[in-house]
Amino acid sequence: MVTLEEISQLFYGAGEEVAGWEGSQEDLISLAAKSFPGKAFCVVKQWILIDLTVSPDEKEKLTNLGLLPATLFAHEVVLDSRYRFQAGMWVRSNFGISYTENCLFETKSTVYLLLGSGLRKNASIGAAFSMKAD
């Protein structure tokens, strides 16, 4: 069972500051288009890269599925290429499949473009995936 303390730490606790994209939004979108042609993208800021605390067995299962034990939470969507999320909304991704250039977090369906600096934190799968938009 996920506790309020776990959720509170995920949102408000200390984390490792991580540099994201410091250039223009247009240049970041261009980089994503070259790196992931045709893939949906979502520009986000005030983001948290969440390293999931998993058992060795869970890690092996994720690896066998081509997934990272990581997800992304962003407090603010700036732009979504497929209009799934409105500007200003928050978003939480599914499991990642790659994290490159310190500014591109890829899932099976979307590449998240990390604008500005963010945080890197650890959390349980339960805490990370307890956030849902209804």
N, CA, C and O of each residue as an XYZ file, in Angstrom:
536
protein
N       0.836     -1.178      0.000
C       0.000      0.000      0.000
C       0.886      1.249      0.000
O       1.853      1.334      0.757
N       0.554      2.194     -0.837
C       1.307      3.438     -0.950
C       0.879      4.383      0.174
O      -0.311      4.556      0.440
N       1.868      4.986      0.825
C       1.560      5.899      1.921
C       1.598      7.350      1.451
O       2.213      7.679      0.437
N       0.930      8.198      2.207
C       0.951      9.630      1.937
C       2.377     10.171      2.015
O       2.745     11.081      1.272
N       3.170      9.609      2.915
C       4.572     10.014      3.056
C       5.357      9.749      1.758
O       6.157     10.584      1.335
N       5.125      8.590      1.131
C       5.805      8.272     -0.132
C       5.435      9.280     -1.223
O       6.303      9.777     -1.941
N       4.151      9.572     -1.338
C       3.682     10.531     -2.351
C       4.253     11.913     -2.062
O       4.706     12.611     -2.969
N       4.226     12.299     -0.799
C       4.757     13.608     -0.405
C       6.242     13.727     -0.748
O       6.684     14.756     -1.259
N       7.009     12.675     -0.467
C       8.438     12.694     -0.787
C       8.661     12.790     -2.294
O       9.572     13.480     -2.751
N       7.827     12.097     -3.056
C       7.975     12.134     -4.508
C       7.749     13.546     -5.047
O       8.500     14.012     -5.903
N       6.726     14.221     -4.552
C       6.427     15.561     -5.044
C       7.296     16.645     -4.417
O       7.751     17.557     -5.108
N       7.523     16.547     -3.128
C       8.118     17.670     -2.406
C       9.471     17.380     -1.773
O      10.129     18.303     -1.292
N       9.901     16.127     -1.761
C      11.176     15.774     -1.160
C      12.356     16.188     -2.028
O      12.201     16.577     -3.186
N      13.519     16.094     -1.440
C      14.744     16.448     -2.154
C      15.012     15.440     -3.263
O      14.610     14.280     -3.181
N      15.687     15.897     -4.282
C      16.097     15.042     -5.379
C      17.388     15.578     -5.970
O      17.851     16.662     -5.614
N      17.949     14.819     -6.859
C      19.173     15.246     -7.557
C      18.774     16.168     -8.704
O      17.975     15.788     -9.560
N      19.329     17.377     -8.721
C      19.019     18.280     -9.830
C      19.691     17.765    -11.091
O      20.866     17.396    -11.086
N      18.923     17.748    -12.169
C      19.401     17.229    -13.455
C      19.175     18.304    -14.509
O      18.103     18.904    -14.585
N      20.197     18.538    -15.318
C      20.071     19.514    -16.396
C      19.218     18.938    -17.514
O      19.410     17.792    -17.920
N      18.300     19.712    -18.000
C      17.531     19.372    -19.182
C      17.971     20.288    -20.316
O      19.100     20.778    -20.311
N      17.108     20.519    -21.268
C      17.416     21.359    -22.419
C      17.420     22.828    -22.004
O      16.459     23.311    -21.407
N      18.497     23.531    -22.320
C      18.609     24.944    -21.967
C      18.489     25.858    -23.180
O      18.506     27.080    -23.034
N      18.368     25.283    -24.375
C      18.224     26.083    -25.592
C      16.767     26.435    -25.848
O      15.929     26.382    -24.948
N      16.486     26.792    -27.083
C      15.117     27.181    -27.439
C      14.222     25.948    -27.582
O      14.692     24.849    -27.879
N      12.942     26.158    -27.367
C      11.965     25.082    -27.525
C      11.967     24.572    -28.959
O      11.831     23.369    -29.186
N      12.117     25.455    -29.914
C      12.133     25.063    -31.328
C      13.309     24.152    -31.638
O      13.164     23.176    -32.374
N      14.481     24.465    -31.077
C      15.660     23.619    -31.300
C      15.484     22.240    -30.656
O      15.932     21.233    -31.203
N      14.837     22.202    -29.505
C      14.576     20.929    -28.831
C      13.620     20.071    -29.666
O      13.833     18.867    -29.811
N      12.583     20.680    -30.205
C      11.632     19.955    -31.057
C      12.347     19.441    -32.307
O      12.091     18.324    -32.757
N      13.235     20.252    -32.861
C      14.004     19.838    -34.039
C      14.902     18.635    -33.716
O      15.000     17.701    -34.512
N      15.552     18.661    -32.552
C      16.388     17.541    -32.122
C      15.545     16.273    -32.000
O      15.964     15.206    -32.449
N      14.372     16.382    -31.402
C      13.487     15.218    -31.239
C      13.025     14.684    -32.588
O      12.959     13.472    -32.789
N      12.706     15.583    -33.509
C      12.245     15.162    -34.840
C      13.341     14.403    -35.582
O      13.054     13.449    -36.305
N      14.601     14.824    -35.407
C      15.723     14.125    -36.043
C      15.992     12.788    -35.363
O      16.293     11.797    -36.029
N      15.882     12.760    -34.031
C      16.186     11.551    -33.266
C      15.073     10.510    -33.321
O      15.337      9.308    -33.294
N      13.813     10.983    -33.399
C      12.648     10.099    -33.366
C      11.650     10.535    -34.435
O      10.560     10.999    -34.099
N      11.999     10.396    -35.714
C      11.125     10.891    -36.783
C       9.724     10.271    -36.724
O       9.562      9.055    -36.619
N       8.728     11.142    -36.794
C       7.337     10.704    -36.839
C       6.730     10.330    -35.497
O       5.531     10.057    -35.425
N       7.519     10.311    -34.438
C       7.001      9.910    -33.124
C       6.350     11.108    -32.437
O       6.845     12.231    -32.527
N       5.236     10.856    -31.750
C       4.568     11.909    -30.980
C       5.537     12.462    -29.939
O       6.355     11.726    -29.386
N       5.439     13.764    -29.678
C       6.277     14.356    -28.648
C       5.441     15.223    -27.720
O       4.351     15.681    -28.063
N       5.995     15.429    -26.526
C       5.336     16.256    -25.525
C       6.424     17.067    -24.819
O       7.283     16.501    -24.143
N       6.387     18.385    -24.976
C       7.349     19.274    -24.324
C       6.846     19.525    -22.902
O       5.695     19.913    -22.703
N       7.721     19.301    -21.915
C       7.338     19.471    -20.515
C       8.383     20.273    -19.758
O       9.546     20.338    -20.157
N       7.953     20.881    -18.660
C       8.898     21.535    -17.754
C       8.484     21.245    -16.322
O       7.397     20.723    -16.073
N       9.345     21.581    -15.396
C       9.161     21.236    -13.985
C       8.940     19.732    -13.861
O       7.920     19.279    -13.342
N       9.903     18.978    -14.340
C       9.777     17.531    -14.473
C      10.588     16.789    -13.413
O      11.545     17.307    -12.837
N      10.153     15.544    -13.185
C      10.845     14.639    -12.263
C      11.060     13.312    -12.994
O      10.102     12.648    -13.390
N      12.310     12.942    -13.164
C      12.652     11.624    -13.699
C      12.647     10.676    -12.508
O      13.408     10.865    -11.559
N      11.796      9.660    -12.552
C      11.613      8.765    -11.416
C      12.260      7.414    -11.712
O      11.816      6.670    -12.586
N      13.318      7.119    -10.962
C      13.936      5.794    -11.026
C      13.120      4.896    -10.097
O      13.006      5.163     -8.900
N      12.565      3.845    -10.654
C      11.672      2.984     -9.895
C      12.450      1.966     -9.073
O      13.369      1.316     -9.572
N      12.076      1.839     -7.830
C      12.669      0.857     -6.934
C      12.005     -0.482     -7.230
O      10.829     -0.686     -6.930
N      12.771     -1.388     -7.822
C      12.229     -2.686     -8.223
C      13.146     -3.799     -7.726
O      14.331     -3.586     -7.473
N      12.573     -4.977     -7.595
C      13.355     -6.150     -7.211
C      14.164     -6.607     -8.426
O      13.870     -6.205     -9.551
N      15.172     -7.438     -8.209
C      15.919     -7.979     -9.348
C      15.012     -8.707    -10.353
O      15.212     -8.595    -11.563
N      14.019     -9.448     -9.853
C      13.092    -10.147    -10.754
C      12.269     -9.165    -11.577
O      12.079     -9.358    -12.778
N      11.779     -8.104    -10.925
C      10.993     -7.090    -11.642
C      11.853     -6.389    -12.689
O      11.400     -6.127    -13.803
N      13.100     -6.089    -12.320
C      14.009     -5.438    -13.270
C      14.247     -6.327    -14.486
O      14.256     -5.846    -15.619
N      14.437     -7.613    -14.253
C      14.648     -8.552    -15.353
C      13.422     -8.609    -16.267
O      13.562     -8.619    -17.490
N      12.226     -8.646    -15.683
C      11.001     -8.670    -16.478
C      10.885     -7.416    -17.338
O      10.554     -7.492    -18.521
N      11.162     -6.256    -16.730
C      11.102     -5.000    -17.486
C      12.129     -5.005    -18.613
O      11.814     -4.638    -19.745
N      13.345     -5.416    -18.308
C      14.413     -5.468    -19.313
C      14.030     -6.389    -20.471
O      14.259     -6.057    -21.634
N      13.447     -7.541    -20.150
C      13.020     -8.478    -21.195
C      11.920     -7.894    -22.076
O      11.765     -8.300    -23.228
N      11.160     -6.946    -21.541
C      10.121     -6.262    -22.313
C      10.658     -5.017    -23.029
O       9.912     -4.322    -23.718
N      11.951     -4.741    -22.863
C      12.553     -3.565    -23.483
C      12.220     -2.274    -22.753
O      12.238     -1.198    -23.350
N      11.914     -2.380    -21.458
C      11.523     -1.206    -20.682
C      12.569     -0.872    -19.629
O      13.264     -1.752    -19.121
N      12.667      0.407    -19.314
C      13.525      0.871    -18.232
C      12.715      0.888    -16.937
O      11.500      1.085    -16.972
N      13.368      0.687    -15.806
C      12.666      0.856    -14.543
C      12.610      2.352    -14.193
O      13.161      2.796    -13.185
N      11.935      3.098    -15.047
C      11.863      4.558    -14.894
C      10.594      5.082    -15.546
O      10.083      4.509    -16.509
N      10.105      6.177    -15.003
C       8.968      6.892    -15.566
C       9.228      8.384    -15.394
O      10.199      8.779    -14.749
N       8.375      9.199    -15.962
C       8.562     10.640    -15.901
C       7.274     11.287    -15.416
O       6.181     10.921    -15.849
N       7.410     12.240    -14.524
C       6.283     13.071    -14.104
C       6.654     14.512    -14.423
O       7.777     14.938    -14.153
N       5.723     15.263    -14.994
C       5.967     16.687    -15.257
C       4.803     17.487    -14.702
O       3.639     17.154    -14.925
N       5.129     18.533    -13.987
C       4.112     19.417    -13.426
C       3.418     20.245    -14.499
O       2.295     20.711    -14.311
N       4.110     20.424    -15.641
C       3.535     21.297    -16.659
C       3.831     20.836    -18.078
O       4.987     20.710    -18.481
N       2.768     20.590    -18.820
C       2.864     20.343    -20.259
C       2.954     21.702    -20.943
O       2.160     22.600    -20.664
N       3.918     21.843    -21.832
C       4.067     23.067    -22.615
C       3.374     22.912    -23.961
O       2.630     23.791    -24.396
N       3.630     21.769    -24.621
C       3.078     21.517    -25.951
C       3.036     20.016    -26.198
O       4.021     19.315    -25.965
N       1.896     19.525    -26.669
C       1.773     18.120    -27.036
C       1.468     18.050    -28.525
O       0.502     18.654    -28.992
N       2.284     17.318    -29.272
C       2.165     17.288    -30.733
C       0.863     16.661    -31.214
O       0.420     16.950    -32.326
N       0.252     15.823    -30.417
C      -0.984     15.148    -30.823
C      -2.199     15.676    -30.060
O      -3.283     15.096    -30.139
N      -2.021     16.772    -29.324
C      -3.120     17.444    -28.606
C      -3.824     16.536    -27.597
O      -5.022     16.687    -27.356
N      -3.086     15.597    -27.010
C      -3.662     14.731    -25.981
C      -3.739     15.453    -24.645
O      -4.637     15.202    -23.842
N      -2.782     16.356    -24.415
C      -2.695     17.103    -23.156
C      -2.710     18.589    -23.459
O      -2.044     19.042    -24.390
N      -3.455     19.338    -22.689
C      -3.499     20.791    -22.864
C      -2.320     21.420    -22.150
O      -1.821     20.876    -21.165
N      -1.873     22.562    -22.641
C      -0.804     23.308    -21.987
C      -1.219     23.617    -20.559
O      -2.359     23.999    -20.295
N      -0.279     23.446    -19.647
C      -0.538     23.716    -18.241
C      -0.948     22.488    -17.446
O      -0.903     22.512    -16.216
N      -1.351     21.408    -18.124
C      -1.715     20.171    -17.423
C      -0.462     19.476    -16.920
O       0.643     19.769    -17.377
N      -0.633     18.547    -15.972
C       0.463     17.682    -15.567
C       0.362     16.381    -16.367
O      -0.683     16.068    -16.938
N       1.456     15.636    -16.398
C       1.460     14.357    -17.110
C       2.427     13.401    -16.424
O       3.461     13.807    -15.894
N       2.062     12.111    -16.449
C       2.954     11.056    -15.999
C       3.039     10.046    -17.125
O       2.018      9.597    -17.646
N       4.244      9.693    -17.496
C       4.436      8.768    -18.613
C       4.260      7.324    -18.172
O       4.105      7.032    -16.987
N       4.288      6.442    -19.138
C       4.416      5.018    -18.877
C       5.902      4.730    -18.649
O       6.702      5.658    -18.532
N       6.272      3.445    -18.584
C       7.683      3.085    -18.441
C       8.474      3.633    -19.625
O       7.987      3.641    -20.756
N       9.687      4.085    -19.361
C      10.558      4.563    -20.423
C      11.189      3.421    -21.186
O      11.269      2.291    -20.705
N      11.646      3.748    -22.411
C      12.442      2.774    -23.169
C      13.824      3.334    -23.481
O      14.745      2.578    -23.792
N      13.976      4.678    -23.399
C      15.305      5.279    -23.532
C      15.303      6.669    -22.892
O      14.267      7.318    -22.752
N      16.503      7.092    -22.515
C      16.713      8.428    -21.940
C      18.024      8.918    -22.530
O      19.094      8.410    -22.191
N      17.940      9.907    -23.415
C      19.128     10.343    -24.143
C      19.319     11.848    -24.064
O      18.384     12.604    -23.798
N      20.529     12.249    -24.296
C      20.889     13.664    -24.381
C      20.521     14.449    -23.117
O      20.595     15.678    -23.121
N      20.128     13.768    -22.044
C      19.632     14.408    -20.817
C      18.414     15.284    -21.057
O      18.062     16.105    -20.211
N      17.771     15.115    -22.202
C      16.596     15.958    -22.463
C      15.508     15.229    -23.239
O      14.481     15.829    -23.554
N      15.702     13.955    -23.555
C      14.710     13.188    -24.304
C      14.405     11.890    -23.553
O      15.264     11.015    -23.433
N      13.178     11.776    -23.050
C      12.740     10.574    -22.349
C      11.695      9.903    -23.221
O      10.607     10.439    -23.430
N      12.036      8.719    -23.731
C      11.172      8.039    -24.693
C      10.385      6.915    -24.042
O      10.923      6.131    -23.259
N       9.091      6.848    -24.380
C       8.253      5.702    -24.052
C       7.881      5.055    -25.379
O       8.303      5.529    -26.434
N       7.100      3.983    -25.344
C       6.732      3.315    -26.593
C       5.951      4.233    -27.530
O       6.084      4.122    -28.749
N       5.140      5.136    -26.982
C       4.291      5.960    -27.847
C       4.718      7.413    -27.971
O       4.273      8.098    -28.893
N       5.568      7.911    -27.070
C       5.840      9.349    -26.998
C       7.286      9.596    -26.602
O       7.886      8.806    -25.872
N       7.839     10.696    -27.090
C       9.114     11.170    -26.567
C       8.822     12.474    -25.819
O       8.244     13.414    -26.365
N       9.237     12.495    -24.567
C       9.042     13.670    -23.714
C      10.285     14.536    -23.805
O      11.402     14.067    -23.586
N      10.080     15.799    -24.128
C      11.168     16.742    -24.309
C      11.299     17.556    -23.033
O      10.394     18.309    -22.673
N      12.426     17.403    -22.352
C      12.617     17.947    -21.010
C      13.214     19.342    -21.077
O      14.422     19.510    -21.241
N      12.364     20.324    -20.949
C      12.744     21.735    -21.067
C      13.204     22.249    -19.707
O      12.475     22.141    -18.721
N      14.402     22.804    -19.652
C      14.940     23.321    -18.393
C      15.354     22.197    -17.463
O      15.223     21.018    -17.792
N      15.851     22.574    -16.305
C      16.324     21.562    -15.366
C      15.145     20.897    -14.661
O      14.044     21.442    -14.592
N      15.413     19.712    -14.145
C      14.410     18.957    -13.406
C      15.069     18.229    -12.261
O      16.194     18.543    -11.873
N      14.363     17.255    -11.722
C      14.881     16.475    -10.604
C      14.868     14.996    -10.951
O      14.067     14.539    -11.767
N      15.757     14.268    -10.324
C      15.788     12.810    -10.438
C      15.576     12.265     -9.034
O      16.281     12.642     -8.098
N      14.589     11.365     -8.896
C      14.241     10.807     -7.593
C      13.979      9.320     -7.725
O      13.762      8.806     -8.822
N      14.001      8.640     -6.592
C      13.637      7.230     -6.518
C      12.251      7.114     -5.917
O      11.884      7.893     -5.038
N      11.478      6.142     -6.386
C      10.153      5.884     -5.823
C       9.737      4.469     -6.157
O      10.241      3.859     -7.100
N       8.819      3.962     -5.374
C       8.257      2.638     -5.660
C       7.352      2.729     -6.887
O       6.878      3.808     -7.245
N       7.122      1.598     -7.515
C       6.192      1.560     -8.646
C       4.819      2.040     -8.197
O       4.152      2.788     -8.913
N       4.397      1.608     -7.013
C       3.094      2.005     -6.490
C       2.951      3.508     -6.342
O       1.930      4.078     -6.727
N       3.972      4.155     -5.786
C       3.913      5.607     -5.606
C       3.933      6.320     -6.953
O       3.148      7.242     -7.180
N       4.814      5.904     -7.836
C       4.948      6.581     -9.134
C       3.694      6.449     -9.986
O       3.299      7.396    -10.665
N       3.071      5.283     -9.951
C       1.916      5.061    -10.805
C       0.583      5.296    -10.094
O      -0.478      4.984    -10.635
N       0.644      5.847     -8.883
C      -0.598      6.168     -8.174
C      -1.233      7.444     -8.714
O      -2.407      7.708     -8.454
N      -0.477      8.227     -9.454
C      -0.988      9.474    -10.019
C      -1.781      9.176    -11.289
O      -1.242      8.636    -12.255
N      -3.046      9.528    -11.278
C      -3.896      9.276    -12.442
C      -4.739     10.505    -12.710
O      -5.196     11.167    -11.778
N      -4.943     10.805    -13.958
C      -5.851     11.887    -14.347
C      -7.196     11.255    -14.634
O      -7.309     10.392    -15.505
N      -8.211     11.678    -13.910
C      -9.552     11.114    -14.125
C     -10.407     12.065    -14.902
O     -11.568     11.765    -15.181
